[in-house]
Amino acid sequence: MNEMTHNVNTINTPQQALEEYMGEQFIEWLGHYIPNEMQTWPIMGKIQSAHPKPEKVRKFAIQMFLAAEAFMGSRDGDPGFLRFAIANLSESDDPQAESALEILEKRRTDELVGHKVERGIVQTAKRDLWLRLLKALEISQEEIDRAEPKEPTRNYIAELSDVFSTLEWETAVGAFAALERSIAEEYKVFMELLKHNATVTEKDLEILTNSINTSQYVVTTSHVLDKAVFDRETKDLVWQGVTRQLEIQKDFLNDLEKYLL
């Protein structure tokens, strides 16, 4: 165990981390805090251990898919969380915001590599993987095309969109970092749920396993946060984004429970 990780593990409260850490140490602490916090949510255990009927799994999976689509905004002309964050940062005169903006713009470019547009929907590599999973769950293309976000998903999309588009840019990047990390934890329990389904193979689960492998985006997230955790004022703004995103994610999963259990 290196010295930094040891020190991170000795911090007992967020307030302590905000007071004592900045830069890389604070970022590493956040990387530990978010999954540890999510593991205390009862809904995570409920999803992981559930054995619902296939039709309930399909309903739950569709809502998870629609929530995931909101990241890039591939439906109904919605800009998506990433573009909301990019627009927010682009309106700031802060040089640090400009540096973070460049990183998020590159992230969006990487997401869109090889994309195409069909029936007004942006088709990306990630969307293709989601479609493979949904079809493995015996959800038809027609059902996918007709799928609409239920109230929990609509609330989730609206509330996160508001965080990314209207709050301080440091708060927006805090929420972005928390979203990246929390999705990995959410997909771990979702994957355990799906492993009970006989029609799903390891290859069908690729969209989830790719997202669970957080190393793909650790560098991006760390570099974005590094622009916003250099003093107490900015750390407080980042922390507001982290806590708000986690509240929204928790409410989303709790409200989706009725479609699964």
N, C-alpha and C positions, 0 to 999 in steps of 0.2 A: 504494500500500500504506500503510495507516494505521500509526501508531506501535505500537499494541498488536499487530497482526498481525505486524509486523516483529519485535517482541520475542519473540512466541510462536515464530516460526521460528528464533530463535537458541538456544532451549532444546534441549539434546541428549539429556537423559535424564529419565525420570519423577521421579527423586530431585531433580533440579534444579528441576523445576516445583513439586514439593511444598514445597521450601524457599523458593522465590522468589515464587510466585504465590498469590494468594487472590482470592476473589470472581470478578468478571467475567473477569479475566485467566486464572484457572485453568480456568474453564468453557470459554473460547475455546480454550485449549490442549487440553483434552480432546476438543473437537470436531475438532481436527486429528489428535490422536494415534490415536483409535480407527480411522478408515478407513486411516490409514497403517500401523498395526499389522496390520490384516486383509489388506492388500495383500501382506504378506510370507508369508501362509499359502499353501503350495503347492496346497491343495485349492481355493482360489478360482479359480486359473488353470485347474485341471482341469475344474471345472464349466463355466466360461465357454467353453472350447474343445471340450467333449465333443460327440460326434455319436452318441448312443446310439439304439438301436431305440425306436420309439414306446412299446412296452409298458414299457420301463425308464423313459422319461420320465414315464409315467403313475404308476408306482409312486413315483418320486421326488417328483412334484408332490403326491400325496396326503399324503405324510409332511410336506412343507412346509406344507400346508394344516392338518393336525392340530396341528402345532407352533404355527401362527399362531392357531388357535382357543383355545389355552391362555392367550392374553393376556386374553381376556374370560371364559374358562371356560364355554363354551356347551354342553359335553357332560357327561353323567353327573353333573350336580350339582356339578362341580368349580368352586370359587370363581374360579379364574383368577389369573394373576400380578398383575393390577391390584388386585383385591380383597385378595389376600394382603398387598400393600404397604400398602393403605389400613388394613387391620386392624392391621398392625405399627405404623404411625404413630399410630393411634388409642389404642394402649396406652401411649404415652409421655407423660410429664408435661412434657416440654420444650416451651416456647412456640414454638420454631422448628419443631418437628415438627408442631405444630397448623397453622402457616401452610402448610407443605408438604402436609399432609393436605387442606386445603381445595382446593388446586390439583389434587391427584390425584382428589378426589371430583368436581370439575368435569369433569375429563378423562373420567371414567367416564360421567357424565351425557351429555356430548357424544357419546360412542361409542354410547349407547343411544337417541339421538333417532330416533323412528320405528320402533323395534324391535317385533317381535312374537314370540310363542312358538308353535312348531309342533312337535308330536310330542315335547314336552319339551325342545326345542333353541331357544335364543335366536337369532332371526334378526335380524341387524343389516345395515346398508348394506354394511359390509365383507364380511360373510359372503356376501351376494348377489353381490358382485363375484368372490369366490373361486369360487363355484359356476359363474359364467359362464365363468371360465377353465378350470375342470376339465371342464366340458361341451364346451368348444372343443377340449380334448384327447381328446374322445370317451370320457369317463368317464361312465357312466350314473348316474342318481340312486340307483339301487339299490346300485351299487358304493360311492358316497359314503356312503350310510347304513350300509353294512356295514364301512366302513373302520375299521381298528384301528391304533393307534400301534405301530410295530415297536420293538424294543429301543432303538435310538438315540433315538427320539422319546420313549419312556417315560422314559428316563434324563434327557433334556433337561428334560422337564416336571417331573419329581420334583426334580431338583437346583436348578432355578431357583425352584421353589415354596419349597424350603427356604431359599434365600437371602432371598427376599422376606418370608417369614413368621417366621423365627427369629433372624436376625442384627440388629445394631443398626440403628436406623431410618436413620442416615446411610449405612450400608452398603447398605441396601435401595434408597435413592434413587440411590446410585451405580450399582447394578446396573440400575435402571430406565432411567437416562440412557444407559448403555452399550447396553442392549437396543434402545432407540429408534434409536440411531445405527448399531448394527451390523446391524440388520435392513435398513436402507437399502442398505448395502454388499452384504449377502447377496443381496438382490433384484436388484441390478444384474447380478450374474453369472448368476443364475437366469433373468433376462429374456433375456440373450444366448443362453443355452442354448435357450430356448423359441422364439427367432426362427428357429431352424433348422427348426421344425415348420411345415409348410405350412398346417395347419388353424387356426393361431392368428393373429388380426388384432391391430392396435394397440389396438382397443377392448377385446378380450379381456384384454389386458395391463394394464388400468386399475388393478387392485388393486396391481400391482407399481409402476407409474409413480407412483401416489399416494403410496406409502410411500417411494419414492426421493426424492420432493420433500420433503426434511426441513424446509423452512421452515414447514410446517403445525404442527409440534410443537416447533420451536426455542424459542418463547417459553415454553411449558409446562415443558419440560425445564430451561431456564435458570432459571426462577423457582423450581423445586423445588430445584435444586442450590444456588442462591444462599442458601438457608436452612442449608446444611451445609458451606460451604467458607470460613468466616471465620477459622479458626485451624488450626494444624498438626494438632492431635488429630482434629478433625472431617474435615479433608482426608484424613488417613490412613485413616479409616473409609470415606469415599467411595471412595478408591482401592482398598481391599479389595473393594468391591462391583464396581467397574469390572473389575478383573483377574479376579475370579471369574466374572463373566458372560462375559467374553471366552474364558476357558478352557472354559466349558461350551458356548459357541457353536462354538468350534473343534472340540471333541470330537464334537459333534453332526454337523457337516458331514463330518468325517473318517469317522465311523462310517456315515454315509449313503452314502458313496462306493460301497459294494458293491451298492447298489440302483440305481446309475446307470451305472457304468463296467464 
